[in-house]
Amino acid sequence: MSSSNPLRDPADRRLPRIAGPSGLVIFGVTGDLSRKKLMPAVYDLANRGLLPPGFSLVGFARREWANEDFAQEVHDAVKEHARTPFREEVWQQLIQGMRFVQGTFDDDESFERLRGTIEELDKAQGTGGNFAFYLSVPPRSFPVVIQQLKKHGLADQTDGSWRRAVIEKPFGHDLKSAEELNAIVHEVFAPDQVFRIDHYLGKETVQNILALRFANTMFEPIWNRSFVDHVQITMAEDIGIGGRAGYYDGIGAARDVIQNHLLQLLALTAMEEPASFDADALAAEKTKVLGAVRLPKDLGRDTVRGQYAAGWQGGAKAVGYLEEEGIDPSSKTDTYAAIRLGIDNRRWAGVPFYLRTGKRLGRRVTEIAVVFQRAPHSPFDTTATEELGSNAIVIRVQPDEGVTVRFGSKVPGTSMEIRDVSMDFAYGESFTESSPEAYERLILDVLLGDSNLFPRTEEVELSWKILDPIEEYWDTNGRPAQYPAGTWGPVEADEMLERDGRSWRRP
Amino acid sequence: MKTDLTDTTASKINKALVKGRRAIGTPAVGMVLTLVIVTDEENAYDALKAASDASREHPSRTLVVIKRVSRSPRDRTQSRLDAEVRVGADAGTGETVVLRLYGEVVDHAQSVVLPLLLPDAPVVVWWPVNAPLDPANDPLGALAQRRVTDTYACEQPVKELAARADAYTPGDTDLSWTRITPWRSMLAAALDQVACEVQGVEVEGEEFNPSCELLAMWLADRLDVPVKRAHSGGPGLTAVRMDTDCGPIVLDRADGSLATLSIQGQPKRAVALKRRDTAELIAEELRRLDPDDTYASALRYGVERLKSPDGSGPPAKGEREAVPAPVESAAKAPADRATAQAPVKKAAAK
């Protein structure tokens, strides 16, 4: 359709990618994610002129709302959380396509109403039958919503139109449940119409890993076992489980974070250069490297899990995990997990990848640190290089997005003394304000049908294959180590690296 | 932090910049380009304000070159350079140097600007008013990868467009072109939604607004159909009507902010299409620094080939058939067309 459009020209780079006629249906629209991320992202997209005229937003929830109440709710969410300034005319454009459908997931009548709404929007707004269903609902509701969509013909694509499903993590809690979930979803939606959101992949810095590695010449030659000593991938949160006890207990940090975010970051850091940047080529490389991941032989030695104990976090008193409301005092759920992985290929053989994540750690930070080997020979005497560490390239994913290169430099003065310095590239400095939120990018990609930044079924299943043996080992052996809230994790994790002659970076 | 230097030189200004950065404790900053604004005293304030807003997206060193008028012969023989160096909170997210040139140095502004350019970073020159007729051959324009003019601020915008077309060099661009990006984007999106062939177009907007002409030329160039230019009271562009073989497509914006898109057989839809301020335009302009071939192609289509508002055929109608370069192939290779068209023009001149 667009290929024959004479006004479109690949050389005309000012014209943005605008999604075709379409609408978005959000299930669980009253939830936090929807209010804080999805609605503002939709507005920001509209404000940047990236949504098609007539774009429609349908909310589905139990609450007794009229369309106006829903619009008001979106209005408030947008005012509070949107990245770009509020503009009345953009709002006027959006509000015309806003609808609310009241109902529960098991209620046939409300899904009939949803179908009616969609048909009405096709007529009134010209959405052309193209709808994406965003399932911002607890995992246990996935099957029923998917089945309802099928039962009421909402997933049927007719001549030229599309229906897509957007699902959020967790994609199951082990390989078996992930396969079951995939079977349920794929029975109704074709695999290429299912978009799994891993919001990390929508972040500019994560996409920049690819630019950094493959658009430059100075990094790739040293990006291998000949130069790299080890890689540390960290995602730390300073908050506890908050009100998510019901979800979190029994899931734990490893399933919540390592399975999706950290293994995706690992795949992007370690993969080979894809033939092109289309979704298939990218997925092929990511699948290859995830398939080459090897678990440590001794899981007791090279994995650590922990639970935060009471302590002080950034000047405020924090209770321990076992004392949190709604948590079983004998719970074995991990709030901290650190694992060592290897990658069996020519590029990475022998280079350990340390992955760690935790709640109630020192501060909120996500980063990938590629730590290099020490220089094989130093002409300087030992006192001169006493303070010199290993060279490192650190990709700061959040907050303060950017890249740091750490290397040694002479301290000004008469004696030869060498110390670590860092050279810093901050997104905020070179591209201030322009970075769109991850959800903006991802929602737009869903509407455009561009699946570059979404993990595929195989990737999800491969990550469970990596994590399942570890979880099984943890289930049968010992208890999580305790660490005071506000510190960088249990001492066992430090010991784990010490055994390898290394230490964790303080991010 | 602000430093005033009177009767100074570029090297003293450089020293003041380094000193200023040291003083506020940021010895290195990630500035991505040098923006040179060439203007008169009257327009300097607004231009600088727009540039510092835009610098939030593109941290840059901004050099404002203000050429002062000399009022007496004695003034003209004396030469003086005054500078105001701003770093830190006073200069948006980058650094700003306001240069005031008196007397003879006015004609040698490039000698002041050259030493102050950031190393290894692209240079953009922007003339908010009074752009030279041939920007690429202007001494200041020659320093830049990108030369931004604004025909909207001219006395005779349409004539000016023709001059721009004659002098076009890759890297030239005009804010009147930047202004219509949202319109172009929306019109392209409208055509995405239908499978119809456009047969004729009318672009309606206020008089003396070169954006209307540029939009009309772009449409004519891309669609290869006759395009009519109609006048209205504004503000700015007010409507584009495309006649297609499956009914009209109309994008109508009466109030300068909210437009209506009507497509035959589809519901009318509201579209936000706000007129943007200069800071936003400059920010868009700085986003890409490579030559804008689409602009070149639209500009070279030629203002004279548009149908005038009274409905009388363009004077160039006969000429139109005479132009041998077929537009279809030109759309695929704008660069080829440019070279193909140039000899024709020369031949006609002879």
Interface residues (C-beta under 8 A of the other chain):
Chain A: M1 S2 S4 N5 P6 L7 R8 D9 A11 D12 R13 R14 L15 P16 I18 G20 P21 A46 N47 G49 P52 P53 G54 R87 E88 E89 V90 Q92 Q93 Q96 K123 A124 Q125 G126 G128 F425 A426 E429 S430 F431 T432 E433 S434
Chain B: V29 G30 M31 V32 S55 R56 E57 H58 P59 T93 T178 T181 P182 R184 S185 M186 L187 A188 A189 A190 L191 D192 Q193 A195 V198 L219 R222 L223 D224 S257 L258 L261 I263 Q266 P267 R269 A270 V271 A272 L273 K274 E284 R288 D290 D292 D293 T294 A331 P334
